[in-house]
Amino acid sequence: MIVLGIETSCDETAAAVVARGADGRGTILSNVVLSQDGHAVYGGVVPEIAARGHVEALDDVIGEALAEAGVRLADLDGIAATAGPGLIGGVLVGLTTAKALALAAAKPLVAVNHLEAHALTARLTDGIDFPYLLLLVSGGHTQIVRVDGLGDYVRIGTTIDDALGEAFDKTAKLLGLGYPGGPALERMAAGGDPRRIALPRPLTGRAEPDFSFSGLKTAVRLEAERLAPLDDGAVADLAAGFQAAVCDVVADRVGRALALFAAARPGVPPVLVVAGGVAANKAIAARLREACTARGARLVVPPGVLCTDNGAMVAWAGAEHLAAGHRDGFDFAARARWPLDGRAAPMVGHGRLGTKV
């Protein structure tokens, strides 16, 4: 089975071709990602600019993906595209393009949940079986999900305020490190003293494996104001302190989630899959390895290019659904919001779990 995948949910214009064998194993035939470069001056992604960028680039990106894979539209068994969640303008560009191609080539269409594509990537790269635990950490999402099967997801932890990637970016901006902030803050933290400035570890020790980063950001801002004017040493120490606090929080929350997984699925060897751009942070990855070792769990982190937004994960999710007999109609609507676990109540605010947004 050969599937084209299209991803346009944020500021990466991406397309890929993936093959799924009869044994359920996958092979990436091509994976083209074009990262837009017009957003840094604004300190973040501008939705209108992103959507226009997708319109201008997507045809060429798809053409390159097909050429690199050595296939034509006629050779495909299906076309998959991210249908949400994401910036609605960009999602519309990718999904509409996929519908047009599927209609013209008479191919099945699969509308893919972007979060599900992240959740299933480890089955492409490492061939892991259900069930397993997913930690999704990116600029827009921070949650822990039990992946029981295709389309069967149980959210057991989530952020009640900011996503972790967003917290990295905003803290980096506060410290004058530019955008995207995550990699810049990690580099600065490498030269700092994480013990110099005491920062909080929100929600650690709580029974439910949820996250909160708003108070940590505020604490960094207050310390920066206290130490102003900031020299390079103070910036490095604040960055190191922030990253150390994040590592402690993530390790604590994941440890709790692994315990809950073991209780819910006794006898199943625990596997933790990490996806999203923040998975590239080496300090966080090291702490996750420690947490998994302590719980007797296996840690699976797909290659970095497959942790960030890409077309291969979308193509693979489409292939998994096509193999299960699923396909979507041309009336499928793009969605700005599309939770993996539709039964889980939205949460917001410290201590106000279950409050609807």
C-alpha positions in Angstrom: 0.0 0.0 0.0 1.5 3.4 -1.1 0.1 6.6 0.4 0.8 10.3 -0.1 0.6 12.4 3.1 0.2 16.1 3.2 0.9 18.3 6.3 0.1 22.0 6.5 -1.2 22.5 10.1 1.3 25.2 11.1 4.4 26.7 9.3 5.9 23.5 7.7 4.7 22.7 4.2 5.3 19.0 4.0 4.5 16.0 1.8 5.7 12.4 1.9 5.1 9.0 0.3 5.1 6.0 2.6 4.6 2.3 1.8 2.9 -0.1 4.2 3.6 -3.8 3.7 1.2 -6.7 4.2 3.1 -7.5 7.5 2.2 -4.0 8.8 5.7 -2.6 8.5 6.3 0.8 6.9 8.9 2.3 4.6 9.4 6.0 4.0 9.9 6.5 0.2 10.2 10.3 0.4 9.7 13.0 3.1 9.9 16.6 1.9 9.6 19.4 4.5 9.7 23.1 3.7 10.0 25.3 6.8 8.7 28.8 6.3 11.2 31.5 7.2 9.0 34.7 7.3 7.8 34.4 10.9 10.8 35.1 13.1 10.6 38.8 12.8 7.1 38.6 14.4 8.3 36.4 17.2 5.9 33.6 16.3 3.9 32.0 13.5 1.4 34.4 11.8 -1.5 32.3 10.6 -2.3 34.4 7.5 1.3 34.4 6.3 1.5 30.6 7.0 -1.6 29.9 4.9 -0.3 32.0 2.0 3.0 30.2 2.2 1.3 26.8 1.9 -0.7 28.0 -1.1 2.5 29.1 -2.9 4.7 26.0 -2.0 2.4 23.0 -1.7 2.2 22.0 -5.3 6.0 21.9 -5.7 6.5 20.1 -2.4 4.0 17.4 -3.4 5.7 17.1 -6.8 9.1 16.7 -5.2 7.8 14.1 -2.8 6.3 12.0 -5.7 9.4 12.4 -7.8 11.7 11.4 -5.0 9.6 8.3 -4.3 9.5 7.4 -7.9 5.7 7.2 -8.1 2.9 8.9 -9.9 -0.6 9.8 -8.6 -1.9 6.7 -10.5 0.4 4.5 -8.4 -1.0 5.6 -5.1 -3.4 3.6 -3.0 -4.7 6.6 -1.1 -4.1 10.3 -0.2 -4.0 11.5 3.4 -3.9 15.0 4.7 -4.0 16.7 8.1 -7.5 17.8 8.7 -6.9 19.3 12.2 -6.1 20.4 14.7 -4.0 23.4 13.7 -4.2 26.9 12.2 -7.4 26.6 10.2 -6.1 28.5 7.1 -3.2 26.2 6.7 -5.3 23.0 7.4 -7.7 24.1 4.7 -5.0 24.5 2.1 -3.7 21.0 2.7 -7.0 19.2 3.0 -8.5 20.9 0.0 -5.5 20.0 -2.1 -5.7 16.4 -1.0 -9.4 16.3 -1.9 -8.7 17.7 -5.3 -6.0 15.2 -6.0 -8.0 12.3 -4.7 -11.0 13.3 -6.8 -8.9 13.8 -10.0 -7.0 10.5 -9.5 -10.0 8.5 -8.1 -8.1 7.6 -5.0 -9.4 7.1 -1.4 -9.1 10.1 0.9 -8.1 9.9 4.6 -8.6 13.0 6.8 -5.9 12.6 9.5 -5.9 13.9 13.0 -2.5 15.6 13.4 -2.1 14.4 17.0 -2.9 10.8 15.9 -0.2 11.1 13.3 2.3 11.9 16.0 0.9 9.0 18.1 1.3 6.4 15.4 4.8 7.5 14.2 6.6 5.0 16.5 4.7 2.1 14.8 6.3 3.3 11.5 9.8 3.7 12.9 10.0 1.0 15.6 7.1 -1.3 14.8 5.8 -1.2 18.3 2.5 -2.9 19.2 -0.5 -1.5 21.0 -1.0 -0.5 23.8 1.6 2.1 24.7 2.0 5.5 26.4 2.5 8.7 24.4 4.0 11.9 25.7 3.2 14.6 23.1 5.2 17.8 23.8 5.2 20.5 21.2 4.5 24.2 20.9 0.7 23.6 20.8 0.2 20.4 22.8 1.4 18.8 26.0 -0.4 15.7 27.0 0.0 12.1 28.0 -2.2 9.6 26.2 -2.7 5.8 26.5 -2.7 4.5 22.9 -4.9 1.3 23.1 -5.4 0.9 19.4 -6.0 2.6 16.1 -8.5 5.4 16.9 -8.6 4.3 20.6 -7.0 6.9 22.8 -7.3 7.7 26.5 -5.9 11.0 27.8 -4.5 10.6 31.2 -2.7 13.8 31.6 -2.6 17.3 30.0 -1.4 20.8 30.6 -3.9 23.0 32.4 -2.4 26.2 31.0 0.6 26.5 28.5 2.0 23.9 26.3 5.7 23.1 27.0 7.0 24.3 23.7 5.1 27.5 24.1 6.6 27.9 27.6 10.1 27.5 26.1 9.4 30.0 23.4 7.9 32.6 25.8 10.7 32.2 28.3 13.3 32.5 25.6 11.6 35.7 24.4 11.6 37.1 27.9 15.4 36.4 28.1 16.0 38.0 24.7 17.0 34.7 23.0 14.8 35.1 19.9 12.5 32.8 18.0 12.2 29.8 17.8 13.1 29.9 21.5 13.4 26.2 22.4 16.7 25.4 20.8 18.2 28.8 21.8 17.2 28.4 25.4 18.7 24.9 25.5 22.0 26.2 24.1 22.1 29.0 26.6 21.2 26.6 29.5 24.3 24.5 28.7 26.5 27.3 30.0 24.5 28.2 33.1 24.2 27.0 36.7 20.7 25.4 37.3 21.1 25.7 41.1 21.8 29.4 41.3 18.2 30.6 41.0 15.4 28.6 42.8 12.3 28.1 40.6 9.1 26.2 41.4 8.2 22.7 40.1 4.4 23.0 39.5 2.1 20.1 40.2 4.9 17.6 41.1 3.7 15.0 43.5 0.1 15.4 42.4 -1.9 12.1 41.8 -3.1 13.0 38.4 -0.2 13.4 35.8 -1.2 16.8 34.6 1.2 19.7 33.8 1.3 23.5 34.5 3.9 25.9 33.2 2.3 29.3 33.6 3.6 29.8 37.2 7.1 28.7 36.2 7.2 31.3 33.5 6.0 34.0 35.9 8.7 32.9 38.4 11.4 33.3 35.7 10.0 36.8 34.9 10.1 37.9 38.5 13.7 36.6 38.9 14.7 38.4 35.7 13.2 41.7 37.1 15.0 41.2 40.4 18.4 40.6 38.6 18.0 43.3 36.0 19.9 44.5 34.1 20.7 40.9 33.0 24.2 40.0 31.9 25.0 36.8 29.9 25.7 34.9 33.1 22.4 35.7 34.6 20.6 34.8 31.4 22.4 31.5 31.2 21.6 30.7 34.9 17.9 31.6 34.4 17.8 29.4 31.3 19.5 26.5 33.1 17.2 26.9 36.1 14.1 26.9 33.9 15.2 23.9 31.9 16.1 22.0 35.1 12.7 22.8 36.6 11.0 21.5 33.4 13.0 18.3 33.5 12.0 17.7 37.1 8.3 18.3 36.2 8.3 16.1 33.1 10.1 13.3 34.9 7.7 13.4 37.8 4.6 13.5 35.7 5.7 10.8 33.3 6.7 8.6 36.3 3.1 9.0 37.6 1.7 8.2 34.2 3.8 5.0 33.9 2.4 3.9 37.2 -1.1 4.5 36.1 -0.4 2.6 32.8 0.9 -0.4 34.7 -2.2 -0.4 36.9 -4.5 -0.2 33.9 -2.6 -2.7 31.8 -1.1 -5.3 34.2 1.3 -7.7 32.5 1.9 -5.4 29.5 5.6 -4.3 29.3 5.3 -0.4 29.5 6.5 1.5 26.5 6.7 5.3 26.4 6.7 7.1 23.0 7.8 10.7 22.9 6.7 12.9 20.0 6.7 16.7 19.2 9.4 19.2 18.7 10.4 19.4 22.4 11.4 15.7 22.2 14.6 17.0 20.6 15.7 18.7 23.9 18.6 16.5 25.1 18.2 17.4 28.8 14.6 16.4 28.8 15.3 13.2 26.8 18.0 12.2 29.4 15.5 12.7 32.3 12.9 10.6 30.5 15.4 7.8 30.1 16.0 7.9 33.8 12.3 7.9 34.5 11.7 4.9 32.2 14.6 3.0 33.6 13.2 3.5 37.2 9.8 2.1 36.1 11.2 -0.7 33.9 9.8 0.9 30.8 11.1 1.1 27.3 11.6 4.6 25.8 11.0 5.1 22.1 11.8 8.5 20.5 11.5 8.6 16.7 14.2 10.5 14.7 14.0 14.2 15.2 12.8 14.9 11.6 9.7 12.7 12.4 9.0 14.2 15.8 8.4 17.7 14.4 5.7 18.3 11.8 6.2 16.2 8.6 4.3 14.4 5.9 5.6 10.9 6.6 3.6 10.7 9.8 0.5 11.8 8.0 1.0 9.3 5.2 1.6 6.5 7.7 -1.6 7.4 9.7 -3.5 7.3 6.4 -2.0 3.9 5.6 -3.0 2.5 9.0 -6.6 3.7 8.5 -6.8 2.5 4.9 -5.5 -1.0 6.0 -8.3 -1.0 8.6 -10.9 -0.2 5.9 -11.4 3.5 6.9 -11.8 6.3 4.4 -13.4 9.7 4.4 -15.8 11.6 2.1 -15.0 14.8 0.3 -17.4 16.6 2.7 -15.0 16.1 5.6 -14.5 19.6 7.2 -11.2 21.0 8.4 -11.0 21.5 12.2 -9.1 24.0 14.2 -9.6 21.8 17.3 -9.7 18.0 17.3 -8.8 16.2 20.5 -7.5 12.7 20.4 -9.7 11.6 23.3 -13.1 13.2 22.6 -14.4 11.9 25.9 -12.0 13.9 28.0 -13.1 17.2 29.5 -11.1 20.3 28.5 -9.1 21.6 31.5 -7.9 25.1 32.4 -6.5 26.8 35.4 -4.5 25.6 38.4 -6.6 23.2 40.5 -9.7 23.7 38.4 -9.6 20.3 36.6 -12.5 19.7 34.3 -13.4 23.3 33.8 -14.7 23.8 30.2 -13.1 26.4 28.1 
